[in-house]
């Protein structure tokens, strides 16, 4: 973190990690919206031949919904990993900043 080039590299790495985390979150949100639309469509499909409660249960037990739930779980895990990587990077930057502040103070005091 001594040169402008190192600062720019950290900035670019932060931008990339942040973008990856946001993109992963957007993917999870999109899948959740798809799930709600699918659930509504399946409920309407089953509602013609069953009670409201039965239609809800049949919609929840549908194979297509279960497959989408698996995709959501994978996407949530991916988002969690990317967010953790981004947070670790931010902590690394804070530690570097703290180290350099301490070093600068020591140099000023002649330690």
C-alpha positions as CSV (number, residue, x, y, z in Angstrom):
1,X,0.0,0.0,0.0
2,X,3.0,2.2,-0.5
3,X,2.4,3.2,-4.0
4,X,-0.4,4.6,-6.1
5,X,-0.3,1.4,-8.2
6,X,-0.9,-0.8,-5.2
7,X,-3.8,1.4,-4.1
8,X,-5.3,1.2,-7.6
9,X,-4.9,-2.6,-7.5
10,X,-6.7,-2.8,-4.2
11,X,-9.4,-0.5,-5.5
12,X,-9.9,-2.7,-8.6
13,X,-9.9,-5.9,-6.6
14,X,-12.5,-4.4,-4.2
15,X,-14.6,-3.4,-7.2
16,X,-14.5,-6.9,-8.7
17,X,-15.3,-8.6,-5.4
18,X,-18.1,-6.2,-4.7
19,X,-19.6,-6.7,-8.2
20,X,-19.4,-10.5,-7.9
21,X,-21.2,-10.4,-4.5
22,X,-23.9,-8.1,-5.9
23,X,-24.3,-10.2,-9.0
24,X,-24.7,-13.4,-6.9
25,X,-27.3,-11.6,-4.7
26,X,-29.2,-10.5,-7.8
27,X,-29.2,-14.1,-9.0
28,X,-30.7,-15.3,-5.7
29,X,-33.3,-12.6,-5.8
30,X,-34.2,-13.5,-9.3
31,X,-34.6,-17.1,-8.4
32,X,-36.8,-16.2,-5.5
33,X,-39.1,-14.1,-7.7
34,X,-39.2,-17.1,-10.2
35,X,-40.2,-19.3,-7.3
36,X,-43.1,-17.1,-6.3
37,X,-44.4,-16.9,-9.8
38,X,-44.1,-20.7,-10.3
39,X,-45.8,-21.3,-6.9
40,X,-48.7,-19.1,-8.0
41,X,-49.0,-20.8,-11.4
42,X,-48.9,-24.3,-9.8
43,X,-51.5,-23.2,-7.2
44,X,-53.8,-22.0,-9.9
45,X,-53.3,-25.2,-11.9
46,X,-54.2,-27.4,-8.9
47,X,-57.0,-25.1,-7.6
48,X,-59.4,-26.2,-10.3
49,X,-59.4,-29.8,-9.0
50,X,-58.8,-29.4,-5.2
51,X,-59.6,-27.3,-2.1
52,X,-57.4,-24.2,-1.4
53,X,-55.3,-26.2,1.2
54,X,-54.9,-29.2,-1.2
55,X,-53.9,-26.9,-4.0
56,X,-51.3,-25.2,-1.8
57,X,-49.9,-28.6,-0.7
58,X,-49.8,-29.9,-4.3
59,X,-48.0,-26.8,-5.5
60,X,-45.4,-27.1,-2.7
61,X,-44.8,-30.8,-3.6
62,X,-44.4,-30.2,-7.3
63,X,-41.2,-31.5,-8.8
64,X,-40.5,-28.3,-10.8
65,X,-40.7,-26.2,-7.5
66,X,-38.4,-28.6,-5.8
67,X,-35.8,-28.3,-8.6
68,X,-36.0,-24.5,-8.4
69,X,-35.5,-24.8,-4.6
70,X,-32.3,-26.7,-5.2
71,X,-31.1,-24.0,-7.6
72,X,-31.9,-21.3,-4.9
73,X,-30.0,-23.2,-2.3
74,X,-26.9,-23.4,-4.5
75,X,-27.2,-19.8,-5.5
76,X,-27.5,-18.8,-1.8
77,X,-24.3,-20.7,-1.0
78,X,-22.5,-19.1,-3.9
79,X,-23.6,-15.7,-2.7
80,X,-22.5,-16.5,0.9
81,X,-19.1,-17.5,-0.3
82,X,-18.7,-14.4,-2.5
83,X,-19.9,-12.1,0.2
84,X,-17.5,-13.7,2.7
85,X,-14.6,-13.2,0.2
86,X,-15.6,-9.5,-0.2
87,X,-15.8,-9.0,3.6
88,X,-12.4,-10.7,4.1
89,X,-11.0,-8.3,1.5
90,X,-12.4,-5.3,3.3
91,X,-10.9,-6.5,6.6
92,X,-7.5,-7.0,4.8
93,X,-7.7,-3.4,3.7
94,X,-8.5,-2.2,7.2
95,X,-5.6,-4.1,8.6
96,X,-3.2,-2.6,6.0
97,X,-4.5,0.8,6.8
98,X,-4.0,0.3,10.5
99,X,-0.5,-1.1,10.0
100,X,0.5,1.8,7.8
101,X,-0.9,4.3,10.3
102,X,1.0,2.7,13.1
103,X,4.2,2.6,11.1
104,X,3.8,6.3,10.2
105,X,3.2,7.2,13.8
106,X,6.3,5.2,14.9
107,X,8.4,6.9,12.2
108,X,7.3,10.3,13.4
109,X,8.1,9.4,17.0
110,X,11.5,8.0,16.0
111,X,10.7,4.5,17.2
